[in-house]
């Protein structure tokens, strides 16, 4: 909500300044949601959903079990949705393409360093259900 709309809708690659602006969105979300005690889990998810299993994520460089499990789950769902959804700079992937990226990786995602290994195994077992839910909720 606090990230510049021009950055969110940009069709090309982000500049260093734009990437820095985009990387602040977890903190912005946390600031907004942490104003309510009832939204503590949502605030934790907002803050930690870009952390990576190996500690190379942001904003806090948390790793493995330091990352709240709720944020690890949402991170996987967020990556799946980002892969499936068309963006100004890319077409949406099929379920099969998204499954392959999440389980095998590509030039941007290494599942061994990106995701909780237990969640990857659960994703492999239940991926068709995630596809069903994604299609059901499609706008």
Order of alpha helices (4+ residues) and beta strands (2+ residues): alpha-alpha-alpha-alpha-alpha-alpha-alpha-alpha
